[in-house]
């Protein structure tokens, strides 16, 4: 019976046909179960699968585990007793009916389960409409999985958020050992929000400055999100906030180039976060790193279109910034407005230090290497700011092995504060040329101090 239960689990997440080459839908009942919901589950399988089950039972339960393990290292093994399909909790999966209650019920059942690695499953080839929802911890198991194989769709109308927190759509809060995995899609249908953005439509009556983040991990620990496709978020696609030991990998995040504030990934008030092997093409930063962050590593990312990888903006409200040990390497920028950027508000305090950008390639990037320590906002527009005595201290920043093309005349722009200058800047092995034949590029520095190593082209403007 254990093997048969496991087969039921594999059918629920649509893996059995891939493993055994046959359908789960036929004429022979395999198992009736009520273990995961009040609804009766009846599974029918083909003759070939029944034969496979008999063969597997003779080999033993561990043979089935081996087959499953070989198929996918990312998807955790779960028996039927630990799988919580949203379909078993009443989800209609028609893309029209609100399935929020089913998702909430499946999560609560999984989170309260005492079995090892309970798994919420969102099945393939189905579209689930989900209203704003929070999946809360802590959970009883030390590890819990959320397998997204189908599509989760947001309501398209901003009016759904009336009376709700407009900054969030899907949230995991206070969960330890969370694994969000699969090849499914989170589709935010964000165009309704973009059309009323205050940034793009400042004179529009009732314009909105806040819009929902597609997915937020808040106060989570030792968690992973892998393989998910994000499409057209109303604002930021993925936020990591007040969380520690987070792995983000194999992501695909897309939104139109002109969509406002649609950052791919934003990390804030978090430590020990790794972003790896992802493709991000949006209307804002591919990855942005906010305040109170340390030990952040971004690597093997294709970025563009978008605004590049940004440390900041920091210190907007005059707060004391604490950012350090930020490392960005092996990132490809294509057609972005910025490449490696650090931006801090004039009114900010504190520090941003021990930051590196290494092994970077550029293709037609507007501001390949950019520090703006004089970020400000005057009557809704940026720039042209007068000097202030305050500023975030930027130091120990390394730019190493950065090659490619700039679409503007100033390829290296280090605009630092007169009051709190940038120090300890290192330029090493920099080769940036114009993307226009016969044109040159230059470096421009203001109050930027540091050293050069190897070839630096355009010629460095750092002060010693």
Secondary structure, 3 states (H helix, E strand, C coil): CHHHHHHHHHHHCCCHHHHHCCCCCCCEEEEEECCCCCCCEEEEECHHHHHHHHHHHHHCHHHHHHHHHHHCCCCCCCCHHHEEEHHHHCCCCEEEEECHHHHHHHHHHHHCCCCCCEEEEECCCCEEECCCEEEECCCCCCCEEEEECCEEECCCCHHHHCCCCCCEEEEEECCECEEEECCCEEECCCHHHHCCECCCCCCCCCCECCCCEEEEEECCEEEEEECCEEECCCCCCEEEECCEEEEEECCEEECCCCCCCCCCEEEECCEEEEEEEEEEECCCCCEEECCCEEEEEEEEEEECCCCCEEEEEECCCCCEEEEEEEEEEEEEEECCCEEEEEEEECCCEEEEEEEEEEEEEEEEECEEEEEEEEECEECCEECCCCCCCCCCEEEEEEEEEEEEEECCCEEEEEECCCCCCEEEEEEEEEEEEECCCCCCCEEEEECEEEEEEEEEECCCCCEC
